Amino acid sequence: MRSQLWTEDHAHHYDERHGDRFDETVLGPTVRFLNELAAEAADGHGPQVLELAIGTGRVAVPLRRRGVAVAGIERSEPMVAKLREKVSADEIPVTVGDMSTATAPPPGPGGFHLVYLVYNTITNLLTQDAQVDCFVNAARHLRPGGNFVIENVVPDLRRLPPGQDAVPFDLSDDHVGFDTIDTVSQRLTSHHVRRFDGDAWTRSASEHRYVWPSELDLMARIAGMEPVVRVADWNGSPFDETSGSAVSVWRLLD
Ligand SMILES: C[S@@+](CC[C@H](N)C(=O)[O-])C[C@H]1O[C@@H](n2cnc3c(N)ncnc32)[C@H](O)[C@@H]1O
């Protein structure tokens, strides 16, 4: 299994259920960071940017509104349909396909100053091979000297006591969340029991392959890239042993 398919139901509720990620305190720094990096890589020319797993355009749409030319690759047609309620295919063209293999719309391979993949979505690829292929595909789309950016969670294995395979991460009025972790395959299942607006409780689960920052660096190297910087968040906070997430930037070698 390469990754789960995001259904019509996911797409319909995505923006509302991930509302915290649409907050200006999150999106503002995200878009600023990507915009500055793209402008720097384009060196005075109009930056061309590609988002892998573009979803409903949470990041791409505000970036486009800033005048940046953005294209996308996205596997779920329902997610693209939601994006299309916000912008046309002329404004943000998208290829429906797998981000580890698909070819982006023009300017296509070798044409982008910046490729990015945010919100832990590299973990939606469930094998190391698929994750490496994703780096190779990102590199294939970059101009020499262009940047690849990944925002990804740092695996929280310190919270997994010896002999157990489950870690709770939320116990609130409307949500119980816990991860089950297989430390051999690096596979993680995120379990949710929740109710929305007083509706009936529902249970769901998503499948991931967790990946270490150092492993991402190795994947970048395999794809012909070198590390530029790793920070803890889009505001550029220093990355250290307490960081729960990382924003990593690599550069495609000439
Ligand atoms: C957490 S959402 C992120 C969407 C968007 N990037 C954002 O930040 O809001 C994950 C997205 O990844 C897409 N996705 C998962 N696996 C994929 C794959 N192999 N190729 C392309 N898209 C994929 C899903 O369909 C979904 O739209």
PDBQT file of the ligand as one rigid body, heavy atoms in Angstrom, charges set to zero:
ROOT
HETATM    1  C1  LIG A 301      -2.555  16.513   5.547  1.00  0.00    +0.000 C 
HETATM    2  S1  LIG A 301      -3.146  16.774   3.917  1.00  0.00    +0.000 S 
HETATM    3  C2  LIG A 301      -2.130  18.162   3.462  1.00  0.00    +0.000 C 
HETATM    4  C3  LIG A 301      -2.733  18.998   2.371  1.00  0.00    +0.000 C 
HETATM    5  C4  LIG A 301      -2.043  20.331   2.166  1.00  0.00    +0.000 C 
HETATM    6  N1  LIG A 301      -0.675  20.151   1.738  1.00  0.00    +0.000 N 
HETATM    7  C5  LIG A 301      -2.092  21.149   3.449  1.00  0.00    +0.000 C 
HETATM    8  O1  LIG A 301      -1.026  21.442   3.989  1.00  0.00    +0.000 OA
HETATM    9  O2  LIG A 301      -3.188  21.474   3.899  1.00  0.00    +0.000 OA
HETATM   10  C6  LIG A 301      -2.390  15.433   3.030  1.00  0.00    +0.000 C 
HETATM   11  C7  LIG A 301      -2.650  15.440   1.552  1.00  0.00    +0.000 C 
HETATM   12  O3  LIG A 301      -1.730  14.548   0.943  1.00  0.00    +0.000 OA
HETATM   13  C8  LIG A 301      -2.378  13.899  -0.125  1.00  0.00    +0.000 C 
HETATM   14  N2  LIG A 301      -1.594  12.697  -0.441  1.00  0.00    +0.000 N 
HETATM   15  C9  LIG A 301      -1.404  11.607   0.352  1.00  0.00    +0.000 A 
HETATM   16  N3  LIG A 301      -0.594  10.716  -0.257  1.00  0.00    +0.000 NA
HETATM   17  C10 LIG A 301      -0.278  11.257  -1.460  1.00  0.00    +0.000 A 
HETATM   18  C11 LIG A 301       0.532  10.816  -2.545  1.00  0.00    +0.000 A 
HETATM   19  N4  LIG A 301       1.161   9.639  -2.508  1.00  0.00    +0.000 N 
HETATM   20  N5  LIG A 301       0.659  11.620  -3.635  1.00  0.00    +0.000 NA
HETATM   21  C12 LIG A 301       0.017  12.825  -3.685  1.00  0.00    +0.000 A 
HETATM   22  N6  LIG A 301      -0.772  13.292  -2.686  1.00  0.00    +0.000 NA
HETATM   23  C13 LIG A 301      -0.906  12.519  -1.581  1.00  0.00    +0.000 A 
HETATM   24  C14 LIG A 301      -3.756  13.641   0.421  1.00  0.00    +0.000 C 
HETATM   25  O4  LIG A 301      -4.678  13.317  -0.596  1.00  0.00    +0.000 OA
HETATM   26  C15 LIG A 301      -4.037  14.958   1.121  1.00  0.00    +0.000 C 
HETATM   27  O5  LIG A 301      -4.586  15.886   0.240  1.00  0.00    +0.000 OA
ENDROOT
TORSDOF 0
